[in-house]
Amino acid sequence: MEPSVACSFFFDAELLGEPGMPTMDACALCAKPLARDSDVFMYRGDTPYCSEECRHEQMHLDAVCARQAARRLQRFSAETESHREQRQSRKVSVAS
């Protein structure tokens, strides 16, 4: 019986890796190739950067994105509360 294609690659020695996971051969920010004999600066566990500057820039970008997401959530919460109050006031005026 011939092995199926699914079984043949399942036991390959080299793993394909998770989609979207950074490879360890290039900087995650600037895509500069990482040399085997140079320092690699890590961030978020397994994301490699070629320099402290690239890692710091990514940290800065993440902080900006987090602040923007928090502002969006705050605005959404305020809008939701406003709509809830408007519905409550309509119910009260209809009931009286």
C-alpha positions as a Markdown table, in Angstrom:
| # | Residue | x | y | z |
|---|---|---|---|---|
| 1 | Met | 0.0 | 0.0 | 0.0 |
| 2 | Glu | 1.4 | 3.4 | -1.0 |
| 3 | Pro | 1.6 | 6.1 | 1.6 |
| 4 | Ser | -0.7 | 9.0 | 1.1 |
| 5 | Val | 0.5 | 12.5 | 0.5 |
| 6 | Ala | -0.9 | 13.7 | 3.8 |
| 7 | Cys | 1.1 | 11.0 | 5.7 |
| 8 | Ser | 4.3 | 11.6 | 3.8 |
| 9 | Phe | 4.7 | 15.2 | 4.8 |
| 10 | Phe | 3.4 | 14.7 | 8.3 |
| 11 | Phe | 6.6 | 13.0 | 9.3 |
| 12 | Asp | 9.0 | 15.3 | 7.5 |
| 13 | Ala | 12.0 | 16.3 | 9.7 |
| 14 | Glu | 11.5 | 20.0 | 9.0 |
| 15 | Leu | 8.3 | 21.5 | 10.3 |
| 16 | Leu | 6.4 | 23.9 | 8.1 |
| 17 | Gly | 5.6 | 26.3 | 11.0 |
| 18 | Glu | 2.6 | 28.2 | 11.9 |
| 19 | Pro | 1.1 | 30.6 | 9.4 |
| 20 | Gly | 1.9 | 34.2 | 10.3 |
| 21 | Met | 4.8 | 33.2 | 12.6 |
| 22 | Pro | 8.0 | 35.0 | 12.0 |
| 23 | Thr | 10.9 | 33.1 | 10.6 |
| 24 | Met | 14.3 | 33.4 | 12.4 |
| 25 | Asp | 16.2 | 34.3 | 9.2 |
| 26 | Ala | 15.2 | 38.0 | 8.9 |
| 27 | Cys | 14.3 | 41.0 | 11.0 |
| 28 | Ala | 10.5 | 41.1 | 11.5 |
| 29 | Leu | 10.5 | 44.9 | 11.0 |
| 30 | Cys | 13.0 | 45.7 | 8.2 |
| 31 | Ala | 13.4 | 42.2 | 6.7 |
| 32 | Lys | 17.2 | 42.5 | 6.9 |
| 33 | Pro | 18.7 | 39.0 | 6.9 |
| 34 | Leu | 20.0 | 37.8 | 10.3 |
| 35 | Ala | 23.5 | 36.4 | 10.2 |
| 36 | Arg | 24.2 | 33.4 | 12.3 |
| 37 | Asp | 27.1 | 35.1 | 14.1 |
| 38 | Ser | 25.3 | 38.3 | 15.0 |
| 39 | Asp | 23.1 | 39.2 | 17.9 |
| 40 | Val | 19.3 | 38.8 | 17.5 |
| 41 | Phe | 17.0 | 40.9 | 19.6 |
| 42 | Met | 13.7 | 39.2 | 20.5 |
| 43 | Tyr | 10.4 | 40.7 | 21.3 |
| 44 | Arg | 7.0 | 39.1 | 22.0 |
| 45 | Gly | 8.6 | 35.8 | 22.7 |
| 46 | Asp | 9.7 | 34.5 | 19.4 |
| 47 | Thr | 9.9 | 37.5 | 17.0 |
| 48 | Pro | 13.4 | 38.4 | 15.9 |
| 49 | Tyr | 14.9 | 41.8 | 15.2 |
| 50 | Cys | 18.2 | 42.8 | 13.8 |
| 51 | Ser | 18.9 | 45.6 | 16.2 |
| 52 | Glu | 17.7 | 47.2 | 19.4 |
| 53 | Glu | 16.4 | 50.1 | 17.2 |
| 54 | Cys | 14.1 | 47.8 | 15.1 |
| 55 | Arg | 12.9 | 46.1 | 18.3 |
| 56 | His | 12.2 | 49.5 | 20.0 |
| 57 | Glu | 10.4 | 50.8 | 16.8 |
| 58 | Gln | 8.1 | 47.7 | 16.9 |
| 59 | Met | 7.5 | 48.3 | 20.6 |
| 60 | His | 6.6 | 51.9 | 19.8 |
| 61 | Leu | 4.3 | 50.8 | 17.0 |
| 62 | Asp | 2.6 | 48.3 | 19.2 |
| 63 | Ala | 2.0 | 50.9 | 21.9 |
| 64 | Val | 0.5 | 53.3 | 19.4 |
| 65 | Cys | -1.8 | 50.6 | 18.1 |
| 66 | Ala | -2.8 | 49.7 | 21.7 |
| 67 | Arg | -3.6 | 53.3 | 22.5 |
| 68 | Gln | -5.7 | 53.7 | 19.3 |
| 69 | Ala | -7.6 | 50.4 | 20.1 |
| 70 | Ala | -8.3 | 51.7 | 23.7 |
| 71 | Arg | -9.6 | 55.0 | 22.3 |
| 72 | Arg | -11.9 | 53.1 | 19.8 |
| 73 | Leu | -13.2 | 50.9 | 22.6 |
| 74 | Gln | -13.8 | 53.9 | 24.8 |
| 75 | Arg | -15.7 | 55.7 | 22.0 |
| 76 | Phe | -17.7 | 52.6 | 21.2 |
| 77 | Ser | -18.6 | 52.2 | 24.9 |
| 78 | Ala | -19.6 | 55.8 | 25.2 |
| 79 | Glu | -21.8 | 55.5 | 22.0 |
| 80 | Thr | -23.4 | 52.3 | 23.2 |
| 81 | Glu | -24.2 | 53.9 | 26.6 |
| 82 | Ser | -25.6 | 57.0 | 24.8 |
| 83 | His | -27.9 | 54.8 | 22.6 |
| 84 | Arg | -29.0 | 52.8 | 25.6 |
| 85 | Glu | -29.9 | 56.0 | 27.5 |
| 86 | Gln | -31.8 | 57.3 | 24.4 |
| 87 | Arg | -33.8 | 54.0 | 24.2 |
| 88 | Gln | -34.6 | 54.2 | 28.0 |
| 89 | Ser | -35.8 | 57.8 | 27.6 |
| 90 | Arg | -38.1 | 56.9 | 24.7 |
| 91 | Lys | -39.5 | 54.0 | 26.7 |
| 92 | Val | -40.3 | 56.3 | 29.7 |
| 93 | Ser | -41.9 | 59.0 | 27.5 |
| 94 | Val | -44.1 | 56.4 | 25.7 |
| 95 | Ala | -45.1 | 54.8 | 29.0 |
| 96 | Ser | -46.3 | 58.1 | 30.5 |
